[in-house]
Amino acid sequence: MTLLELIKQQCTLALNHLYTANNNHFTDDIIEVTPATNNKFGHYQCNSAMKLSKILKSAPRLIAEQLREQLLQQQSPADTIFASIEIAGPGFINFTFSSTYLSGLLNTQLQDPMHGCVAVQHSPTAIIDFSSPNIAKEMHVGHLRSTIIGDCIARALEFLDYKVLRLNHVGDWGTQFGMLIAFIENEKLNLQQVRDMDLAELLKLYRAAKLKFDADLEFKQSAQRKVVSLQQGSVETLQYWQAICASSRVAFEQIYETLGIKIQERGESYYNPMLPLVIEDLEHKNLITISDGAKCVYIDGFINREGEPLPLIVQKSDGGYNYATTDIAALRHRVTQEHGTWLIYVTDAGQSQHFNMVFAACRLAGYYDPSKIRINHVPFGLVLRADGKKFQTRSGETERLIDLLQTAVDKAHEILKTRNYQDVTETELQNMAKILGINAIKYADLANNRTSDYAFSLDRMLQFEGNTAAFLCYAYVRIQSLKRKIAVDINTLATTNHIVLQTAEEIDLGLQVLQFSEIMSHFTAELLPNRITDYLYHLAEKFHVFFHNCRVEGAPEQNSRILLCEAVSRILTQGMELLGLKPLERM
C-alpha cells in the first residue's frame, strides 16, 4: 500500500465511523489526497471536506476538524503513523508522517526487491506495438519516440510481472513492394545483388522506383501485377521480397542494439492471410456498408468535417486491403490467439482517430470485451530541432536516426575528454561516451510529456546539471563512491542496523524513496514516462541536498545514513532500468 493509499484508507475509515448514523457508506474514491506542494504544509494534503460538505450538509471546516479528531483517535500510541494532522484554510487537512513510521517502512523496503511495489497476479499478457519502421526505408528521428516510449512501457510492465510481448509492426507489405521488385527486375538486378545491398542502396532504388511509378503508367501497371504475384505466393517474387526485408532488418537491428531495445518483428505480412476472413466475418455480422464500391464500417460518433458519417474503409473498391483491415486482424489475433489482456499501441498523435475507429469497430464485431481487455493508444508529439522547426537535413530530408545517435555519442566523448581522466583508456572512454550519449537522448525524450512536441538539443541533454540523465548518473556515482570509502558489506549491515531518519534532509529523502510505488501506480494508469523521470530527478535533487548537509563517512549516524544512501541507489538503479538507461560507475 502506498502512503497516499494509506491516507485514503484512514480517512475513509474515519468518515464511515463518524457518519454511519446518516446511512452513508463512503468508499476510497470520495477521498482526494495529493502530495503537499510545500514541506511546510506537511507531506500530503486531503482536499475532500469541500466536496463532502454538499453531501453531509455541513461546513467544510467542521467536517475537516471532525475527521482530524477521529484520525488521531484511530492511531495506536505504540504505532503512531502521523506526527501531525493539521487543518488549514476552509478545510484542507495536512498530514505529516512520523519519522519513526517512515524509518520502519524504509527498512522494510530495503529488503524488498520490488521496492514497495506489488506485482500483478497470474502474470497477465500485455502486448505492446511500438517502433514500427517501414521496410526499405531508413529509420529516422520520427521513429525515436515510438521506440523509446514503447521500450519504457515494456520495461515497467515486465518489472510489475506482466508477461510482455514486444511487437514491431513493420511495414513489410503492399504496393511499395510490387513497385520496388518491378524496378529491380527492370534494372536487371539478380537475387544475389539484392541480398548484398545495404539499406542505403535499397533506399536509392526505392526512390527511383517511386519516381518511375508516378510518371510511367506502364511501369505502374507492372508494379501492381507484382503485388498480385506477391500476394499469390510466387516463389521468385517472394525471394526478392525476403531479400529486401533481410537487408532492412540488418540496419534496424543496428539501431536497436545501439539503443538497447529488444523487440520481436511481426510485420503487416503476418496478418495478410487473415484479412479475407475478417471481411467475411464483418459481413456475416452485418457491419459492412458498400460506399462507392468500397466496403466500410460506420461507427456512431465519427463524422467528417462536413458533419457526415465517417467511414472506416476495410476493403477498397479494387478489392485491396488497407491499414484498418490489418489493424483489425491484428487486434483480433492478439486477443484470441495470443491472449493479450492489455493491448498498447505506441504511435504518433496523428493516428489517434484511426485507432479510435479501429477499436470501436472491433468492439462492434465482438473481438474484445472492454470489461476484460484494456486497450490503450499511446500517442506522442513531434521531435523538433532546437529552433523549433521540423527535424530535417540540409537537403530537406528527415534526419537519419543512426546519424543522430552517433552524433550524441561523439559529443559525449568530447565532453568526457575535457574532464581529464588520468586512468581511463580510450576504449573505456568510448564506452562511457556511448552510455552517456544514448542515456541523454533517451532521458530527454522520456522526460517530456509524450503528448507534446519537444525541441531536440544535445547541448541541453548532455548537461550535468538540471533534469538530465547525467544528473541522475552523478547521484548514483556519488553513492557508489561513498560505499567504496566506507567499505562495508551493505547486505550484512542491513541485518544488524537500521535507517533512522532524524534531520529534515533525511526525512525528505526517505519520503521520496518511499513514493516510488506511488509513482509506478500513476504510471500504469497513465502510461506517461515523464512521471518516472520527474520522480527520479527530484530523488537525485534531494539526495544531493542530503549529501551536502549530512555527513555520512565517519559520522555517528554513518550506518543509518549509508543504508539510506543504499535505498536511494536501489531506486535510482531500478528507475534507470525502467527508462532503459545504463548507470556509469564514474563521471
Summary of the structure (lengths in Angstrom):
residues: 587
radius of gyration: 28.6
end to end distance: 36.5
largest distance: 88.9
contacts: 1871
relative contact order: 0.10
helix: 57%
strand: 14%
